[in-house]
Amino acid sequence: MRYLWVLLLLLGTWSCKTKPFLKVSLKSEKLRDDCKGMDMAFRMNSNLNGERYEFQRCLDADFSKEKFEALREGDTVVLKFKRTGSRQALFDITIDIDSYPRYNFLTIDGETFPIIPVGS
């Protein structure tokens, strides 16, 4: 009976190992057909489900999720917005990131920010 408990404890411990992952969701809203008046503010909201980032970007007027790429490089999450050089428009961007293990830096279009979630 004791061996059964030890086996169950070991199985429970092994099943709790979380594998590294990166989940990113993007929401974009076109604000203007030009890039005048872009707000340079960068907002972060941290909770149990990850972090939410809100900011504005000047992107291709026909921007879609297919022109967005998110990847993990060490302790950095890298976000890339592909541009074709066509007509630009101002977009309000909301990005939700859930990642394990925790990341310490966020790079958006080559600009890197240190990330310190609330409660760390």
N, CA, C and O atoms as CSV, one atom per row, in Angstrom:
chain,resi,resn,atom,element,x,y,z
A,1,MET,N,N,0.820,-1.191,0.000
A,1,MET,CA,C,0.000,0.000,0.000
A,1,MET,C,C,0.873,1.269,0.000
A,1,MET,O,O,0.552,2.257,-0.660
A,2,ARG,N,N,1.970,1.218,0.746
A,2,ARG,CA,C,2.863,2.362,0.815
A,2,ARG,C,C,3.457,2.657,-0.563
A,2,ARG,O,O,3.620,3.819,-0.934
A,3,TYR,N,N,3.779,1.611,-1.319
A,3,TYR,CA,C,4.349,1.790,-2.660
A,3,TYR,C,C,3.352,2.446,-3.608
A,3,TYR,O,O,3.731,3.224,-4.483
A,4,LEU,N,N,2.091,2.129,-3.427
A,4,LEU,CA,C,1.054,2.739,-4.257
A,4,LEU,C,C,1.012,4.248,-4.027
A,4,LEU,O,O,0.905,5.012,-4.986
A,5,TRP,N,N,1.094,4.687,-2.782
A,5,TRP,CA,C,1.087,6.112,-2.468
A,5,TRP,C,C,2.317,6.811,-3.041
A,5,TRP,O,O,2.220,7.919,-3.569
A,6,VAL,N,N,3.461,6.165,-2.934
A,6,VAL,CA,C,4.688,6.742,-3.494
A,6,VAL,C,C,4.562,6.859,-5.010
A,6,VAL,O,O,4.942,7.879,-5.585
A,7,LEU,N,N,4.039,5.838,-5.652
A,7,LEU,CA,C,3.843,5.867,-7.102
A,7,LEU,C,C,2.871,6.976,-7.500
A,7,LEU,O,O,3.134,7.706,-8.455
A,8,LEU,N,N,1.767,7.114,-6.795
A,8,LEU,CA,C,0.799,8.176,-7.088
A,8,LEU,C,C,1.415,9.561,-6.886
A,8,LEU,O,O,1.162,10.474,-7.672
A,9,LEU,N,N,2.215,9.717,-5.845
A,9,LEU,CA,C,2.878,10.990,-5.597
A,9,LEU,C,C,3.853,11.326,-6.728
A,9,LEU,O,O,3.898,12.468,-7.186
A,10,LEU,N,N,4.622,10.352,-7.173
A,10,LEU,CA,C,5.560,10.578,-8.276
A,10,LEU,C,C,4.836,10.905,-9.578
A,10,LEU,O,O,5.245,11.810,-10.306
A,11,LEU,N,N,3.769,10.179,-9.873
A,11,LEU,CA,C,2.992,10.456,-11.089
A,11,LEU,C,C,2.386,11.852,-11.035
A,11,LEU,O,O,2.379,12.567,-12.037
A,12,GLY,N,N,1.881,12.239,-9.879
A,12,GLY,CA,C,1.321,13.579,-9.721
A,12,GLY,C,C,2.363,14.663,-9.927
A,12,GLY,O,O,2.082,15.687,-10.551
A,13,THR,N,N,3.552,14.447,-9.412
A,13,THR,CA,C,4.640,15.414,-9.574
A,13,THR,C,C,5.060,15.521,-11.037
A,13,THR,O,O,5.237,16.628,-11.545
A,14,TRP,N,N,5.221,14.401,-11.715
A,14,TRP,CA,C,5.625,14.423,-13.127
A,14,TRP,C,C,4.567,15.066,-14.020
A,14,TRP,O,O,4.905,15.741,-14.993
A,15,SER,N,N,3.301,14.864,-13.702
A,15,SER,CA,C,2.241,15.412,-14.550
A,15,SER,C,C,2.092,16.919,-14.378
A,15,SER,O,O,1.465,17.568,-15.215
A,16,CYS,N,N,2.650,17.487,-13.322
A,16,CYS,CA,C,2.536,18.923,-13.075
A,16,CYS,C,C,3.608,19.747,-13.776
A,16,CYS,O,O,3.567,20.976,-13.724
A,17,LYS,N,N,4.544,19.113,-14.416
A,17,LYS,CA,C,5.594,19.865,-15.095
A,17,LYS,C,C,4.993,20.607,-16.285
A,17,LYS,O,O,4.384,20.006,-17.170
A,18,THR,N,N,5.175,21.908,-16.286
A,18,THR,CA,C,4.659,22.732,-17.364
A,18,THR,C,C,5.736,22.920,-18.419
A,18,THR,O,O,6.871,23.277,-18.103
A,19,LYS,N,N,5.381,22.681,-19.649
A,19,LYS,CA,C,6.317,22.870,-20.753
A,19,LYS,C,C,6.297,24.345,-21.169
A,19,LYS,O,O,5.268,25.006,-21.032
A,20,PRO,N,N,7.407,24.862,-21.669
A,20,PRO,CA,C,7.448,26.255,-22.116
A,20,PRO,C,C,6.410,26.514,-23.212
A,20,PRO,O,O,6.192,25.680,-24.090
A,21,PHE,N,N,5.776,27.688,-23.140
A,21,PHE,CA,C,4.797,28.062,-24.159
A,21,PHE,C,C,4.752,29.576,-24.303
A,21,PHE,O,O,5.205,30.313,-23.427
A,22,LEU,N,N,4.203,30.021,-25.411
A,22,LEU,CA,C,3.960,31.433,-25.678
A,22,LEU,C,C,2.621,31.532,-26.398
A,22,LEU,O,O,2.458,31.009,-27.500
A,23,LYS,N,N,1.669,32.206,-25.767
A,23,LYS,CA,C,0.361,32.446,-26.380
A,23,LYS,C,C,0.179,33.951,-26.517
A,23,LYS,O,O,0.271,34.691,-25.537
A,24,VAL,N,N,-0.076,34.390,-27.729
A,24,VAL,CA,C,-0.225,35.817,-27.998
A,24,VAL,C,C,-1.508,36.038,-28.782
A,24,VAL,O,O,-1.765,35.357,-29.775
A,25,SER,N,N,-2.315,36.999,-28.326
A,25,SER,CA,C,-3.498,37.380,-29.108
A,25,SER,C,C,-3.404,38.874,-29.412
A,25,SER,O,O,-2.981,39.671,-28.575
A,26,LEU,N,N,-3.803,39.225,-30.614
A,26,LEU,CA,C,-3.689,40.595,-31.109
A,26,LEU,C,C,-5.065,41.129,-31.474
A,26,LEU,O,O,-5.863,40.446,-32.115
A,27,LYS,N,N,-5.329,42.357,-31.057
A,27,LYS,CA,C,-6.541,43.058,-31.473
A,27,LYS,C,C,-6.085,44.411,-32.000
A,27,LYS,O,O,-5.357,45.133,-31.319
A,28,SER,N,N,-6.512,44.754,-33.206
A,28,SER,CA,C,-6.124,46.044,-33.776
A,28,SER,C,C,-7.365,46.795,-34.244
A,28,SER,O,O,-8.326,46.212,-34.746
A,29,GLU,N,N,-7.304,48.108,-34.060
A,29,GLU,CA,C,-8.412,48.961,-34.492
A,29,GLU,C,C,-7.825,50.168,-35.217
A,29,GLU,O,O,-7.003,50.900,-34.665
A,30,LYS,N,N,-8.258,50.362,-36.458
A,30,LYS,CA,C,-7.762,51.491,-37.247
A,30,LYS,C,C,-8.401,52.772,-36.720
A,30,LYS,O,O,-9.624,52.879,-36.627
A,31,LEU,N,N,-7.546,53.747,-36.374
A,31,LEU,CA,C,-8.037,55.009,-35.826
A,31,LEU,C,C,-8.114,56.116,-36.866
A,31,LEU,O,O,-9.080,56.878,-36.901
A,32,ARG,N,N,-7.083,56.201,-37.720
A,32,ARG,CA,C,-7.004,57.268,-38.717
A,32,ARG,C,C,-6.347,56.743,-39.984
A,32,ARG,O,O,-5.649,55.729,-39.960
A,33,ASP,N,N,-6.575,57.435,-41.079
A,33,ASP,CA,C,-5.952,57.067,-42.347
A,33,ASP,C,C,-4.568,57.685,-42.517
A,33,ASP,O,O,-3.939,57.522,-43.563
A,34,ASP,N,N,-4.098,58.383,-41.508
A,34,ASP,CA,C,-2.727,58.888,-41.505
A,34,ASP,C,C,-2.151,58.633,-40.112
A,34,ASP,O,O,-2.828,58.059,-39.259
A,35,CYS,N,N,-0.936,59.044,-39.881
A,35,CYS,CA,C,-0.279,58.750,-38.594
A,35,CYS,C,C,-0.140,59.980,-37.710
A,35,CYS,O,O,0.624,59.964,-36.745
A,36,LYS,N,N,-0.864,61.039,-38.024
A,36,LYS,CA,C,-0.792,62.259,-37.221
A,36,LYS,C,C,-1.418,62.021,-35.848
A,36,LYS,O,O,-2.431,61.334,-35.718
A,37,GLY,N,N,-0.797,62.597,-34.843
A,37,GLY,CA,C,-1.353,62.520,-33.491
A,37,GLY,C,C,-1.147,61.186,-32.801
A,37,GLY,O,O,-1.906,60.837,-31.897
A,38,MET,N,N,-0.135,60.432,-33.210
A,38,MET,CA,C,0.108,59.133,-32.587
A,38,MET,C,C,0.520,59.325,-31.130
A,38,MET,O,O,1.415,60.113,-30.825
A,39,ASP,N,N,-0.142,58.597,-30.240
A,39,ASP,CA,C,0.173,58.620,-28.812
A,39,ASP,C,C,1.332,57.656,-28.577
A,39,ASP,O,O,1.227,56.476,-28.910
A,40,MET,N,N,2.424,58.137,-28.014
A,40,MET,CA,C,3.605,57.307,-27.790
A,40,MET,C,C,3.517,56.518,-26.482
A,40,MET,O,O,4.447,55.786,-26.142
A,41,ALA,N,N,2.414,56.659,-25.748
A,41,ALA,CA,C,2.258,55.956,-24.462
A,41,ALA,C,C,2.211,54.445,-24.679
A,41,ALA,O,O,1.775,53.957,-25.721
A,42,PHE,N,N,2.669,53.735,-23.674
A,42,PHE,CA,C,2.741,52.276,-23.697
A,42,PHE,C,C,2.168,51.819,-22.363
A,42,PHE,O,O,2.747,52.107,-21.316
A,43,ARG,N,N,1.044,51.113,-22.382
A,43,ARG,CA,C,0.388,50.695,-21.149
A,43,ARG,C,C,0.469,49.185,-20.985
A,43,ARG,O,O,0.346,48.428,-21.948
A,44,MET,N,N,0.680,48.765,-19.731
A,44,MET,CA,C,0.745,47.338,-19.414
A,44,MET,C,C,-0.180,47.061,-18.244
A,44,MET,O,O,-0.209,47.805,-17.265
A,45,ASN,N,N,-0.944,45.964,-18.363
A,45,ASN,CA,C,-1.797,45.493,-17.282
A,45,ASN,C,C,-1.435,44.035,-17.044
A,45,ASN,O,O,-1.561,43.204,-17.944
A,46,SER,N,N,-0.983,43.722,-15.828
A,46,SER,CA,C,-0.546,42.365,-15.501
A,46,SER,C,C,-1.572,41.701,-14.594
A,46,SER,O,O,-2.058,42.312,-13.642
A,47,ASN,N,N,-1.904,40.429,-14.897
A,47,ASN,CA,C,-2.814,39.663,-14.050
A,47,ASN,C,C,-2.420,38.191,-14.096
A,47,ASN,O,O,-1.376,37.846,-14.649
A,48,LEU,N,N,-3.244,37.328,-13.522
A,48,LEU,CA,C,-2.915,35.903,-13.470
A,48,LEU,C,C,-2.837,35.255,-14.847
A,48,LEU,O,O,-2.146,34.250,-15.016
A,49,ASN,N,N,-3.527,35.809,-15.825
A,49,ASN,CA,C,-3.548,35.229,-17.166
A,49,ASN,C,C,-2.445,35.757,-18.070
A,49,ASN,O,O,-2.412,35.423,-19.254
A,50,GLY,N,N,-1.550,36.565,-17.543
A,50,GLY,CA,C,-0.481,37.115,-18.359
A,50,GLY,C,C,-0.497,38.625,-18.336
A,50,GLY,O,O,-0.929,39.237,-17.359
A,51,GLU,N,N,-0.027,39.224,-19.409
A,51,GLU,CA,C,0.045,40.676,-19.495
A,51,GLU,C,C,-0.709,41.168,-20.724
A,51,GLU,O,O,-0.776,40.496,-21.753
A,52,ARG,N,N,-1.274,42.365,-20.580
A,52,ARG,CA,C,-1.934,43.042,-21.703
A,52,ARG,C,C,-1.182,44.341,-21.958
A,52,ARG,O,O,-0.908,45.113,-21.040
A,53,TYR,N,N,-0.856,44.562,-23.228
A,53,TYR,CA,C,-0.154,45.769,-23.637
A,53,TYR,C,C,-1.054,46.540,-24.591
A,53,TYR,O,O,-1.679,45.965,-25.482
A,54,GLU,N,N,-1.107,47.854,-24.386
A,54,GLU,CA,C,-1.907,48.722,-25.245
A,54,GLU,C,C,-1.032,49.876,-25.709
A,54,GLU,O,O,-0.377,50.537,-24.902
A,55,PHE,N,N,-1.027,50.112,-27.008
A,55,PHE,CA,C,-0.224,51.183,-27.575
A,55,PHE,C,C,-0.731,51.480,-28.978
A,55,PHE,O,O,-1.578,50.759,-29.505
A,56,GLN,N,N,-0.212,52.536,-29.576
A,56,GLN,CA,C,-0.566,52.895,-30.944
A,56,GLN,C,C,0.647,52.698,-31.839
A,56,GLN,O,O,1.787,52.906,-31.424
A,57,ARG,N,N,0.377,52.291,-33.081
A,57,ARG,CA,C,1.446,52.086,-34.057
A,57,ARG,C,C,0.978,52.573,-35.423
A,57,ARG,O,O,-0.202,52.501,-35.766
A,58,CYS,N,N,1.940,53.067,-36.185
A,58,CYS,CA,C,1.698,53.448,-37.561
A,58,CYS,C,C,2.040,52.227,-38.422
A,58,CYS,O,O,3.204,51.837,-38.521
A,59,LEU,N,N,1.026,51.632,-39.039
A,59,LEU,CA,C,1.187,50.388,-39.798
A,59,LEU,C,C,0.599,50.553,-41.193
A,59,LEU,O,O,-0.021,51.570,-41.505
A,60,ASP,N,N,0.802,49.541,-42.023
A,60,ASP,CA,C,0.181,49.554,-43.348
A,60,ASP,C,C,-1.325,49.741,-43.195
A,60,ASP,O,O,-1.937,49.180,-42.285
A,61,ALA,N,N,-1.919,50.531,-44.088
A,61,ALA,CA,C,-3.353,50.809,-44.002
A,61,ALA,C,C,-4.188,49.536,-44.083
A,61,ALA,O,O,-5.290,49.481,-43.537
A,62,ASP,N,N,-3.670,48.510,-44.763
A,62,ASP,CA,C,-4.397,47.239,-44.882
A,62,ASP,C,C,-3.872,46.199,-43.884
A,62,ASP,O,O,-3.915,45.000,-44.160
A,63,PHE,N,N,-3.379,46.651,-42.734
A,63,PHE,CA,C,-2.797,45.752,-41.735
A,63,PHE,C,C,-3.797,44.683,-41.308
A,63,PHE,O,O,-4.982,44.955,-41.111
A,64,SER,N,N,-3.283,43.450,-41.168
A,64,SER,CA,C,-4.087,42.329,-40.671
A,64,SER,C,C,-3.199,41.470,-39.776
A,64,SER,O,O,-1.986,41.675,-39.716
A,65,LYS,N,N,-3.797,40.522,-39.091
A,65,LYS,CA,C,-3.054,39.657,-38.166
A,65,LYS,C,C,-1.965,38.853,-38.869
A,65,LYS,O,O,-0.994,38.442,-38.233
A,66,GLU,N,N,-2.111,38.625,-40.160
A,66,GLU,CA,C,-1.113,37.874,-40.915
A,66,GLU,C,C,0.202,38.646,-41.034
A,66,GLU,O,O,1.242,38.053,-41.321
A,67,LYS,N,N,0.165,39.956,-40.819
A,67,LYS,CA,C,1.369,40.782,-40.894
A,67,LYS,C,C,1.999,40.984,-39.518
A,67,LYS,O,O,2.811,41.890,-39.329
A,68,PHE,N,N,1.628,40.148,-38.571
A,68,PHE,CA,C,2.138,40.228,-37.202
A,68,PHE,C,C,2.805,38.911,-36.834
A,68,PHE,O,O,2.299,37.837,-37.158
A,69,GLU,N,N,3.948,39.000,-36.153
A,69,GLU,CA,C,4.669,37.802,-35.734
A,69,GLU,C,C,5.115,37.969,-34.286
A,69,GLU,O,O,5.603,39.031,-33.899
A,70,ALA,N,N,4.946,36.918,-33.489
A,70,ALA,CA,C,5.408,36.904,-32.099
A,70,ALA,C,C,6.250,35.660,-31.892
A,70,ALA,O,O,5.863,34.564,-32.297
A,71,LEU,N,N,7.403,35.832,-31.260
A,71,LEU,CA,C,8.264,34.690,-30.981
A,71,LEU,C,C,9.027,34.915,-29.686
A,71,LEU,O,O,9.105,36.028,-29.167
A,72,ARG,N,N,9.582,33.826,-29.185
A,72,ARG,CA,C,10.329,33.851,-27.933
A,72,ARG,C,C,11.805,33.661,-28.239
A,72,ARG,O,O,12.178,32.727,-28.947
A,73,GLU,N,N,12.650,34.545,-27.707
A,73,GLU,CA,C,14.102,34.435,-27.844
A,73,GLU,C,C,14.703,34.563,-26.450
A,73,GLU,O,O,14.908,35.674,-25.961
A,74,GLY,N,N,14.986,33.428,-25.807
A,74,GLY,CA,C,15.515,33.443,-24.443
A,74,GLY,C,C,14.488,33.998,-23.476
A,74,GLY,O,O,13.374,33.480,-23.393
A,75,ASP,N,N,14.848,35.056,-22.734
A,75,ASP,CA,C,13.899,35.655,-21.798
A,75,ASP,C,C,13.232,36.893,-22.389
A,75,ASP,O,O,12.793,37.783,-21.662
A,76,THR,N,N,13.161,36.935,-23.725
A,76,THR,CA,C,12.558,38.062,-24.429
A,76,THR,C,C,11.433,37.580,-25.340
A,76,THR,O,O,11.580,36.591,-26.059
A,77,VAL,N,N,10.300,38.296,-25.299
A,77,VAL,CA,C,9.229,38.077,-26.268
A,77,VAL,C,C,9.394,39.153,-27.335
A,77,VAL,O,O,9.450,40.343,-27.024
A,78,VAL,N,N,9.472,38.730,-28.588
A,78,VAL,CA,C,9.707,39.638,-29.703
A,78,VAL,C,C,8.430,39.752,-30.528
A,78,VAL,O,O,7.876,38.749,-30.977
A,79,LEU,N,N,7.969,40.994,-30.722
A,79,LEU,CA,C,6.786,41.271,-31.537
A,79,LEU,C,C,7.227,42.044,-32.769
A,79,LEU,O,O,7.904,43.066,-32.665
A,80,LYS,N,N,6.834,41.543,-33.945
A,80,LYS,CA,C,7.230,42.182,-35.200
A,80,LYS,C,C,5.986,42.490,-36.027
A,80,LYS,O,O,5.125,41.635,-36.232
A,81,PHE,N,N,5.917,43.731,-36.494
A,81,PHE,CA,C,4.852,44.152,-37.397
A,81,PHE,C,C,5.476,44.314,-38.776
A,81,PHE,O,O,6.338,45.170,-38.976
A,82,LYS,N,N,5.042,43.493,-39.724
A,82,LYS,CA,C,5.611,43.542,-41.077
A,82,LYS,C,C,4.976,44.699,-41.842
A,82,LYS,O,O,3.756,44.864,-41.864
A,83,ARG,N,N,5.837,45.487,-42.465
A,83,ARG,CA,C,5.375,46.632,-43.247
A,83,ARG,C,C,5.854,46.473,-44.686
A,83,ARG,O,O,6.957,45.990,-44.942
A,84,THR,N,N,5.003,46.890,-45.616
A,84,THR,CA,C,5.363,46.784,-47.032
A,84,THR,C,C,5.778,48.124,-47.617
A,84,THR,O,O,6.195,48.199,-48.773
A,85,GLY,N,N,5.664,49.184,-46.819
A,85,GLY,CA,C,6.023,50.502,-47.322
A,85,GLY,C,C,4.876,51.176,-48.047
A,85,GLY,O,O,5.040,52.261,-48.604
A,86,SER,N,N,3.721,50.542,-48.042
A,86,SER,CA,C,2.559,51.154,-48.696
A,86,SER,C,C,1.990,52.245,-47.785
A,86,SER,O,O,2.608,52.632,-46.793
A,87,ARG,N,N,0.828,52.718,-48.136
A,87,ARG,CA,C,0.162,53.773,-47.367
A,87,ARG,C,C,0.044,53.369,-45.894
A,87,ARG,O,O,-0.320,52.233,-45.590
A,88,GLN,N,N,0.351,54.300,-44.977
A,88,GLN,CA,C,0.343,54.028,-43.542
A,88,GLN,C,C,-0.901,54.621,-42.881
A,88,GLN,O,O,-1.446,55.629,-43.330
A,89,ALA,N,N,-1.337,53.961,-41.793
A,89,ALA,CA,C,-2.487,54.423,-41.019
A,89,ALA,C,C,-2.188,54.205,-39.539
A,89,ALA,O,O,-1.312,53.417,-39.182
A,90,LEU,N,N,-2.918,54.903,-38.693
A,90,LEU,CA,C,-2.728,54.806,-37.249
A,90,LEU,C,C,-3.658,53.745,-36.678
A,90,LEU,O,O,-4.863,53.757,-36.932
A,91,PHE,N,N,-3.084,52.825,-35.901
A,91,PHE,CA,C,-3.844,51.735,-35.294
A,91,PHE,C,C,-3.685,51.751,-33.784
A,91,PHE,O,O,-2.621,52.074,-33.256
A,92,ASP,N,N,-4.761,51.397,-33.105
A,92,ASP,CA,C,-4.738,51.140,-31.669
A,92,ASP,C,C,-4.505,49.638,-31.530
A,92,ASP,O,O,-5.291,48.847,-32.053
A,93,ILE,N,N,-3.445,49.229,-30.839
A,93,ILE,CA,C,-3.056,47.824,-30.732
A,93,ILE,C,C,-3.225,47.345,-29.297
A,93,ILE,O,O,-2.793,48.010,-28.356
A,94,THR,N,N,-3.861,46.181,-29.136
A,94,THR,CA,C,-3.959,45.514,-27.841
A,94,THR,C,C,-3.405,44.106,-28.017
A,94,THR,O,O,-3.868,43.345,-28.867
A,95,ILE,N,N,-2.403,43.770,-27.202
A,95,ILE,CA,C,-1.769,42.456,-27.288
A,95,ILE,C,C,-1.811,41.794,-25.919
A,95,ILE,O,O,-1.383,42.379,-24.924
A,96,ASP,N,N,-2.328,40.572,-25.874
A,96,ASP,CA,C,-2.336,39.768,-24.654
A,96,ASP,C,C,-1.265,38.698,-24.790
A,96,ASP,O,O,-1.219,37.978,-25.787
A,97,ILE,N,N,-0.397,38.596,-23.775
A,97,ILE,CA,C,0.693,37.618,-23.794
A,97,ILE,C,C,0.610,36.746,-22.551
A,97,ILE,O,O,0.571,37.244,-21.426
A,98,ASP,N,N,0.583,35.441,-22.775
A,98,ASP,CA,C,0.673,34.461,-21.697
A,98,ASP,C,C,1.856,33.572,-22.039
A,98,ASP,O,O,1.913,32.992,-23.123
A,99,SER,N,N,2.797,33.465,-21.115
A,99,SER,CA,C,4.041,32.769,-21.424
A,99,SER,C,C,4.581,32.057,-20.199
A,99,SER,O,O,4.438,32.529,-19.071
A,100,TYR,N,N,5.204,30.912,-20.441
A,100,TYR,CA,C,5.947,30.207,-19.404
A,100,TYR,C,C,7.231,29.691,-20.028
A,100,TYR,O,O,7.161,29.089,-21.099
A,101,PRO,N,N,8.373,29.883,-19.442
A,101,PRO,CA,C,8.602,30.612,-18.200
A,101,PRO,C,C,8.458,32.108,-18.411
A,101,PRO,O,O,8.314,32.585,-19.537
A,102,ARG,N,N,8.499,32.836,-17.308
A,102,ARG,CA,C,8.319,34.279,-17.346
A,102,ARG,C,C,9.370,34.928,-18.244
A,102,ARG,O,O,10.518,34.486,-18.287
A,103,TYR,N,N,8.977,35.961,-18.946
A,103,TYR,CA,C,9.913,36.714,-19.773
A,103,TYR,C,C,10.247,38.024,-19.065
A,103,TYR,O,O,9.427,38.551,-18.312
A,104,ASN,N,N,11.437,38.547,-19.302
A,104,ASN,CA,C,11.894,39.762,-18.632
A,104,ASN,C,C,11.985,40.971,-19.551
A,104,ASN,O,O,12.134,42.102,-19.090
A,105,PHE,N,N,11.893,40.724,-20.865
A,105,PHE,CA,C,11.995,41.816,-21.826
A,105,PHE,C,C,10.955,41.629,-22.924
A,105,PHE,O,O,10.597,40.505,-23.277
A,106,LEU,N,N,10.481,42.746,-23.455
A,106,LEU,CA,C,9.551,42.750,-24.580
A,106,LEU,C,C,10.158,43.640,-25.654
A,106,LEU,O,O,10.476,44.802,-25.401
A,107,THR,N,N,10.317,43.090,-26.858
A,107,THR,CA,C,10.853,43.858,-27.978
A,107,THR,C,C,9.742,44.057,-28.994
A,107,THR,O,O,9.149,43.095,-29.483
A,108,ILE,N,N,9.468,45.329,-29.306
A,108,ILE,CA,C,8.449,45.673,-30.296
A,108,ILE,C,C,9.140,46.443,-31.408
A,108,ILE,O,O,9.637,47.549,-31.196
A,109,ASP,N,N,9.167,45.850,-32.595
A,109,ASP,CA,C,9.807,46.483,-33.758
A,109,ASP,C,C,11.221,46.964,-33.449
A,109,ASP,O,O,11.603,48.065,-33.845
A,110,GLY,N,N,11.997,46.148,-32.746
A,110,GLY,CA,C,13.387,46.475,-32.475
A,110,GLY,C,C,13.627,47.304,-31.225
A,110,GLY,O,O,14.781,47.496,-30.841
A,111,GLU,N,N,12.587,47.799,-30.582
A,111,GLU,CA,C,12.734,48.585,-29.354
A,111,GLU,C,C,12.436,47.682,-28.158
A,111,GLU,O,O,11.349,47.110,-28.072
A,112,THR,N,N,13.397,47.548,-27.229
A,112,THR,CA,C,13.277,46.609,-26.115
A,112,THR,C,C,12.913,47.328,-24.822
A,112,THR,O,O,13.471,48.374,-24.487
A,113,PHE,N,N,11.950,46.729,-24.099
A,113,PHE,CA,C,11.479,47.263,-22.824
A,113,PHE,C,C,11.679,46.213,-21.738
A,113,PHE,O,O,11.370,45.043,-21.962
A,114,PRO,N,N,12.194,46.600,-20.552
A,114,PRO,CA,C,12.248,45.646,-19.435
A,114,PRO,C,C,10.840,45.461,-18.880
A,114,PRO,O,O,10.087,46.428,-18.765
A,115,ILE,N,N,10.483,44.231,-18.536
A,115,ILE,CA,C,9.148,43.922,-18.038
A,115,ILE,C,C,9.245,43.485,-16.586
A,115,ILE,O,O,9.956,42.538,-16.251
A,116,ILE,N,N,8.516,44.193,-15.729
A,116,ILE,CA,C,8.453,43.846,-14.315
A,116,ILE,C,C,6.977,43.751,-13.951
A,116,ILE,O,O,6.361,44.763,-13.617
A,117,PRO,N,N,6.392,42.538,-14.010
A,117,PRO,CA,C,4.973,42.393,-13.695
A,117,PRO,C,C,4.682,42.767,-12.245
A,117,PRO,O,O,5.541,42.618,-11.376
A,118,VAL,N,N,3.479,43.250,-11.990
A,118,VAL,CA,C,3.047,43.587,-10.638
A,118,VAL,C,C,3.112,42.331,-9.787
A,118,VAL,O,O,2.707,41.257,-10.232
A,119,GLY,N,N,3.615,42.454,-8.571
A,119,GLY,CA,C,3.701,41.313,-7.673
A,119,GLY,C,C,5.022,40.589,-7.760
A,119,GLY,O,O,5.221,39.600,-7.055
A,120,SER,N,N,5.933,41.046,-8.599
A,120,SER,CA,C,7.245,40.395,-8.715
A,120,SER,C,C,8.228,41.037,-7.776
A,120,SER,O,O,9.388,40.630,-7.724
